[in-house]
Amino acid sequence: MPARAQIATSLSAALAGIESGMTIGIGGALNAGHPMALVRALMQRPVRDLTIVSGFGGMEIDILAGSGVARRVIAAFVGAEGVPGLPPLLTWAVQEGRIEAWDIDEGILLTALRAAAQKLPYTTWRCGLGTDAARNPLCEEATDDRTGLPYLRVRPLDIDMFLYWAEAADADGNVLGWGPDFGDGGFVDAAARRIVQVERIVPTDVLQASPDRVAPWQADIVVAAPLGTYPFCSTALSDDVPWLETYVSTMSALRKAGDWGTVRPALDAMLCLDGDDRAFLERVGVRRLLELLA
């Protein structure tokens, strides 16, 4: 039986094992389920040169790229529904050569994660042949000796830490999910360590009331951060599209001015990075949060 999960006393404590140069996976999809509280705390740590991997990334990829925390981004998508112009900082950084970006097909990404989870030198994938998707550095075209048909050998994508959100978890790392995982499960299986940000930490018998939604032993570290997906949605609150639009317009203006020196101070101010996550939510305001409660 796996060891019990560590219950972190703070977001900072949960991230203590992250070091410069690591490969960090981040969960969530489109406008839902992004572990934003963990990402904001990650930006407060003295780490650099991270490789960030995401299936359907959002604003978190943009701020990590724009702040200099990330050296490389590997993603199938970065953006948000209803928010044109996201990600302004990632686009700017890539265009100026400040960061390396791999645009990876979702199927190839999940295949690479499966290879990592199974500790294999590669796994196989048939889609993407003859397209730019197959030119990904993780891929190599080969021929099936039995059928003579081409296929892709997809090498493993090793993940040092995976940060993701779930509704709840217990002290054993059993996680209460919601709906489809949008690829988070592939990261959970592949990652050496898993940190889950939850709305609440509960006794195991609370999870037993919804056995169809419980994934056993899915986390090594559990940290509570209520409403911590803001400005994205969760089972606790709706997404705040106007706030995201303000973020895009603010960062796009900095991009237009062309001064990278103004980016980090602007992010610090907008995300309250001189304080903790509670300070950020206080900046958002009780009235606005109440409007968004699901």
N, C-alpha and C positions, 0 to 999 in steps of 0.2 A: 504494500500500500504506500502511495506517495506520502512524503512528509507534509505536515500541516503547513498551511500558508502563513506567511508573516503578515500580521496586521500592522500596517504602518501608522504611526501616530500623526504624520503630516505628509503632505504631497512631497515636500523636500526629502523627507526620510525615505519615501517610497522610491525616489529616483537616485538614491545615494550610490547605487552600483553602476550608474551610467558614466562612462569615461569617453574622452575625446577619441575620435576615430572609429567608434562603434557603428554597427548597422542597426538602426532602430526602425521597427515597424510601427505604424500608427493605424488604428482601426477607425471605423465609421464609414459612412457612404452618403455622398451627396449632402443633404441638409440634416442628416440624422446620426446620432450616436458617436460623435467625435469626442475624445477625452480631452477637452480643451483645458480643464483645470490642470491636468498633468502637463500639457504642452506649455501653458503659461509658466508653470513651475520649472520646467526644463529650460526655458529661456533665462531663468534667473541663476542657473548653474554655470560655473566656469568651464564649459565644455565647448569644443569646436570640432570641425572636420567630420561631422556625422554624415553617414549615408542614411537618408530617410526613404523608407519604402511604404507605399500606400496603394491600395486598389482604387478607391474612389475618394481621393483626398479633397480637402476644402481649404479654408483659411489657414489652418494650422501649418500646412505645407508652405504657404506663402510667407508667413511670419518667420518660420525657421530659415527659409531661404534668404529672405530680405535682411535678417538680423546678423547673418554671418555664422550662425550655429551649424547650418548644413553645408557640406561640401558637394554632395551629390544627391539628386532626387531621382528615385525610380518609381514611376506611377503610371497607371492606366488612364487616370483622369484626375484633374485638379480643377475644382470650380464649385459652383453651388447653383441649385435651381432658382430661377427668378432673380439672379444677381449677375447681370452682364459685367464683364470687365475683370472678374476674378480669375486668375491671380495676377495682380499688377506687378508685385515685387519679384515673383519668380520669373515672369516673362522678362522683366528688365535685367535681372541678374544673369539669365541665360544669354540674352542678346549681347551683353557686355563681357561674357566669358568669366564671370565671377563664380559661377557654379556650373557643375556638369549635370545634365538631365538626360535620363533614359525614358523615352516614351515606350512603354511595354504593353503588349496586348494582354488583356485580362486573363485569357486562357493560358498564355505562356507564363504569366506571373503565378497563377495557381499551380501549374505544372512544376515550376521551379521550386515552389514552396513544398509541394508533395515530395520532390526528390530530396529536399533538405530534411523533411520529417522522417523519411524512410532511410536516411543515411546512405543514399545511392549516388553513384557518380553522375547519373542522369536518369530522367524518365522520358517517355515518348509523347509526341503530340503530332496530330496529322494536319491541323488547320494552320493557315498562314503561309503555306508553301507558295513560292513565287511572288510573295509580297514583301514590302519593307519590314513587316512585323518579324519575318524570319531572319532579318539582319541583326537582330538584337544580339549583343555580345554573349548572352547565355545560350544561344542556339547554334546548332550545327546540323546541316542537312545530311541525311544518310539514306541508304537504300536497303529495304527489307530483303534479306537473302532468300526468303521463302516466296514472296509475291513479286519482287522486283519493283515494288512501289516506293516512292520517296516518303520520308517522314522526318520529323525534327527530333534531334536529341537535345533535351533541355537540361542544362546543368543546374545543380542546386543553388538556391539563393538563401544563404545562411543568415539568420536573424539573431542578433545578440539579445535584444530586448524587444518585447512587443507591448505597446501601451494601448489599452482599449477600454471601452465603457460597457457596463452592464447594469441592469436595474438593481441587482442585489447579489450578495455573496455571503458565504459563511466562513468560519475560521479554517476550514479544510480546503478552501479554494474551490468549492462547488459554486457554480455561477448560474444565476437566474437570468436567462436571456429574454429577448422579445422578438418575435417574428423571425424572418430569415437573417442569417448573420452577414450576408453580403461579402463573404470572403474572409471574415474575421477568423473563422475556424481553421482555415489554411495557415494563417499566421500563428495561431495558438499551437498547432501541431508542430510547426517548424522552428519556433523560437526556443532559444536556450533558456530564457527566463520570460515570464509573463506578468505584467503589472495590470491589474484591473481596477479601474475607477468606478465606484458604485454610488448609487443614491443612498444606500444604507447597508450596514453589515447586520446580519440577522442570524438567529439560531438555526440549526439545520432543519428542525421540525417545521419552520416557516416555509422553507424551500420544498419540503415534502408535500405541501398542499398543491404544488404545480409541477409534478414530476415530468410532464412532457416538455417543460421549458428549462429544465435543469441540466447543465453540462457538468459532469463530475471532474474534479481536480483540474480545473482550467486556469488556475492562477497560482503563482508563487508568492505574490505580494498583493494584498488587498488594501485599498485606501478609500475611505468615504469622502465624497465631495458632492454634497447635495447641489443640484442645479448646475453641476460642473460641466455640462455640455454646452452651455450658453456661449455664443449666440445660436448654436444649432439645437435641434430638438431632441427630445428623449421621451420616455414615458412620463416624465415629470412636467415638461414644458414644451411649448411650441417654439419654432425657430423665429428669430428676430430679423426678418429680412431688411427692414429699414436700417437697423444698426449695421448690418453687413454692407448695405449700400453706402452708408457713411464711411465705413472703413475703406471701401474701394475708391470712393471719390477722394478721400484724404491721401491715400497712398499713390493714387494716379497723379494727383497734383504734384507730389514730391518727385515722382518719376519724370513728369514734364519739366520740372525745374532742373533735374539732372544732378542733384547734390545728394550723394549717398550719406554724407555726414549728418543729414537731418532725419534719416530713416529711423535709426535706433531710438533717438530721443522721442520721436513721434510715437513709435510703438510702445515705449515705456509709459508714456502718458496715457495713451488710449487703453492699454491693457493693465494699467496700475501695477507695473512690474516692480515698483518700489515698495509694494506691500504684498499681502497674501491674497488668496483667492476671495476671501470674504470682503476685502477692501474693493476688489474689482466688482463684485456683485452689489456692494453698497453704492459704487459709482453708477452702476446701471439703474439702481433705484428700486425700492419696494413696489411702488406703483406700477412700474413697467413689468417687473417680474410677476406680479399678481395678474396682470393682463395676459401673460403668456402661460400661466399654469394650465397644464392639460386637464 
